[in-house]
Amino acid sequence: MKMKKLTAMGMAALMAATMIPAVPVMAEGEGKVYTAHTLAEGENTLKVKVTSPNGKETKTYTVDLKGTGTVYLSDMNWESQTSGDAGSNPTRKDKSCGGNAIKLWNGTEEQTFKKGLGSHARSEIVYDLEGKGYETFESYAGVDREAYKDTHEADITFKVYVDGVEKATSALMKDNTAMHHFKVDIKGAKKLKLVMEPGTHNWSDHGDWADAKVLKPFETKETFTLTTRVNDEKMGTAVMDNENGVYGKNTLATLTAKANDGYEFVNWTDADGNVLSKAEVYKYVVTKNEELQANFKKSDMEGLNEVPVIHAEDKTLTVGDEFDSLADVTATDKEDGSITLTTDNVIKNEVDTTKAGVYEVVYKVTDSQGASVTKTITVTVKEKSTDKPVTPDKPVKPNKPNKPDVPKTGDMTNFGLLASMLAGSLAILAVMVMERRKKKENN
């Protein structure tokens, strides 16, 4: 773990210094204190409280530190360097070789860089990277704009060597050439060499390695395990940005709570029940193994804003009729009461009463709290009727009274025949009866 040097300026007397929050004091001295502190990746803010020996004067200082695996070459010591014009235009850190701010042409405009290396071709800058763990070299390269303002004679080729092997090169660049971006793999590299080669000559060959840096993953040696839970699984979920829950000391964990339908988030608490945050997305600095709980409750429906209601019905018209899209249309809201409608509430109106068809009209209403609702009605336009008027029927004359039915001649004939047959049958019967009597008398 590296030691970070913190300096408290402006105190004339002997002072004792302590870290806030509680960090062990490792030394006392006049204006300076050294202490171990593990940084999180990204921005870190430390507060230093300085108290005079008599306890009467106290000052708090804020120190901003950035935890990163990125290191600018201008913040490192080179192993060696050469410049093609060392007397007037030497190799410089965070400046052009002419001593000005580093400026390159990006194809559209001048771009200024706070960090980088400036030199004059022919130039070589060598860095020792052995055992440092860097994985990538990145930089923008080009002719500095101070050369553009002078003679326009500059022409430079930029090259990157890793352990003596050329890994990347630019085209021949002039003062109006857009800057070139280098990104080179340097895993396991021992030496990094940056070369500027002149073109036809080296007149005004002011070149820059702008924003030049080496990168490696940020490492935090000490790690802790963070776990999350919920007070009731049916109410919601709680997740972390690291699925395995392992975080480096003082790193930032992002915890997200999400309530299920019918429930709402309340707060985050620690294992002792202390409330840590009421934000659903909680940024938590990991300093120990910890279990955090997301708490939910059943939603309280009272007081929730209700959406408005639009009252509108489908309509049927005839070709040529007038159509008013707001006629017989109203809107009400539980909180706002009756809502006045205007043509702005009609977001779609396709009705054309000059021709038959089925059309849609869509209304939208928003209440004072922003709740919106839409409603669609259908307007049917029918053709006009073309049927001729119906002529009334003439009155029907009454029928003459019917005469009583009189048997026809044929009917009379049939009646006579029937009577004759009946009389014959009776005569035969009479003869049979008389014959039977005679037999009895003879016996």
Secondary structure by P-SEA (a helix, b strand, c coil): cbbbbbbbcccccccccccccccccccccccbbbbbbbbcccbbbbbbbbbcccccbbbbbbbbbbbcccccccccccccccccccccccccccccccccccccccccbbbbbccbbbbcccbbbbbbbccccccccccccccccccccccccccbbbbbbcccccccccccccccccbbbbbbbbccccbbbbbbbbcccccccccccccccccccccccbbbbbbbbbccccccccccccccccccccbbbbbbbbbccccccccccccccccccccccccccccccbbbbbbbccccccccbbbbbbbbbbbbbcccccccccccbbbbbccccbbbbccccccccccccccbbbbbbbbbbbcccbbbbbbbbbbbbbccccccbbbbbcbbbbbcccccccccaaaaaaaaaaaaaaaaaaaaaaaaaaaaaaaaaac
